[in-house]
Structures are given as structure tokens and as C-alpha cells.
Amino acid sequence: MFALRASARRSANAGRRLLRNVQGVRGIRIGNTEVPDDKKLAYSLQHIKGIGRSTARQILCELQIENKPARELSGIELESLRNEVLNYNIGHNLDKENAGCIKRLVDIQSYRGIRHVDGLPCRGQRTSTNARTRKSRGTPFAAFKMTSHR
């Protein structure tokens, strides 16, 4: 055949990506998360919030499932994988637990809780020159100045 030019190849790849986005993510549902079925299990499990590399490997070892693409799972393997993932603190439950821990710190008025309320770093970082993420001012000063003159 003939080789495509680089620009034609890029546009063809972009078209495939757009088509995949329109069709939605093809995958299986594990732990209220859509997991891609074209990747191997160790990587596709990492799409679930709260499961990283080591936890994904640990789940596969406990279930004695080989690291194969998710679409090649049998029904029994898929069901056992879903049940095993439910034993971990993932997704919305993880968010609720973190929010509860921060609320407890705020309620007992610990140093970390006060820093959370003030929107400042909790772990000893300097704030005189850095901490732009935690200290975000919202609107820039120039925008505030323009509205005050009207």
C-alpha cells in the first residue's frame, strides 16, 4: 500500500479519538466506575478512585487472576473482581471519609482544622511566597478596582 503523510495520519487518529468519545467509554462497570476493557486489568483498575498500582496488583494476586485485558474476563472472574473491589474504600465512600476526617479536625479546632478553614497549607509549607493553590484570591485586584469606580 502507500504510507500516509504525517498530517493525514494525525487527522485520522484525531477522527478515531473523536468517534471513541462520541460512542462513550467502552468498558465494564466495577465499583460504580466505568473501567476501560481494552487495557490490562492492573491498569484499568487504576481508573477507580482509591485504587492505585499496588492495590490493583494486590487485588489480582488475591483473586489469582492473570493480568489480561478486561474484555477477556469470564463472568465468574468479573463477579469475583467486583466483590473484591467492594472490600476497599473507593469512590464516593473515600470522599465521604476524607470529608469526615477534615470535619473532625475543624470541630476540635486543631491547628490543621483551623488551617483548613482559613484555606492555608496544613503541613508546614511556607506561605510568604508560595502556596498559591491554597491562598487563591478569587478575583484579580484589577477587576476589583474597575468595579469599585462605577
N, C-alpha and C positions, 0 to 999 in steps of 0.2 A: 504494500500500500504506500501511502505517502505520509510524511510527517507533518503535523500541524505546526504552524508558526506559534511562537510563544504567546502572542496576544490572543490568537484564536483558542489556544489551549486554556488560557486564563478565563476567557469568557465562557468556554464550555464548562469549566469547573464551577464558575460562579452560577451558571444556569442550573447545574446539578444541585448545588447547595440551596439555591432558592426553592427548587422543586421539593427538596427534602424538608425545608422549613414550612412550605405550604401544606405538605402532607402531614406534618407534625412529627414528633419523635417516634420512630418505630421502636418498640421495646416491650418489656414486660413490667408489670407493676409489682414492686416489692416494697413493703413498708410505706405505703401511701406516696411513693415516688416512682416516676417513670424511669426505668433503668434501660439504657440502650442495649439492644440484643446483638449488635454487630461487634462489640468489644468483648474481650475475655472477662470472665467473672471478677477477677481480682481488681480490674479497673472499673468495670461497670458498677460494682457495689459501692465504689467511692463516690458515686453520684448521689448517694443517700446522705443527707446531712447528719453528721455524727459518726460516720464510718470512714476511717482513713485507711492507709495502706496496711498497717499492722493488724487492725481489726478485721479487714477483709480477708487477709491471709489466715487469721485465726479462725474465722467462720468456715472457710474452705477446709482447713485441717480438721476441725471438729466434725464436720459432716463427711469427711473423706471424699470430697468431690474434686475432680481434677480441674485445673484452670483452663476451661474451654469457653468458646463463645456462648453467650447466654441463650441464643436461639437453639442450641443443641441440647439444652436441658430436657430431661424426661419429666413427665408430670409428677412423679414421686420426688425427684430431686428438687423440682421447683417448689413443691409444697413444703418439703423439709427445710429448704432455704428460707422461705417466708416465715416459718415458725421459729427458726433460729434467730432471724433478724429481729423478731419481736421481743426477744430477751434483752436486747440492748436499748439504751436510752437514745432515741433518734428523733429527728424531725421536730414536730411541734412540742413533744414532751421535753426535749432537750431545751428548747427555747423557754418553756414554762419553768423548768427547774432553774435555769440561769437567772430569769427574772425574779424568781422567788428568793434566790440567794442574795441578789442585789437589794431587794426589798427588805430582807432581814438586816443587812448591813445599814441601810438607811434608817430603819426603825430603831436600832440600838444606838444610833448616832456615833458609829465608829468613825475613825479617820477616813477609811476607804469609802464609807457610806456618804460622808459629807463631800468628799471629792467627786463622787458620782452625781450628787445633787447639783454641785457647782459646775459640773461638766469639765473637770480638770483631770489630768492623769493621776492614777491611783498608786502607781508603782515606783515613785521616787524619781521620775524623769524631771529634767529642768524645764521651767516654763517661761523663763525670761526671753528666750529666743526661739524655742521650738514649741511643740505641742499645738501646731496649727490645726490639726484634726479635731482635737478635743476643745480648743478655745475658739472655734469658728464664730465670727462676729455676726453672721447673718448677712445684713446688707452692707455694702461698702460705704465708707464715710462720704464720698462724693454724692452718692444717690441720696443719702440722708440730708446733706447740705442743700441739694436742689429742692427737695420737698419742703424744707423749713422756710424758704424765701417766698413761697407762694401765698 
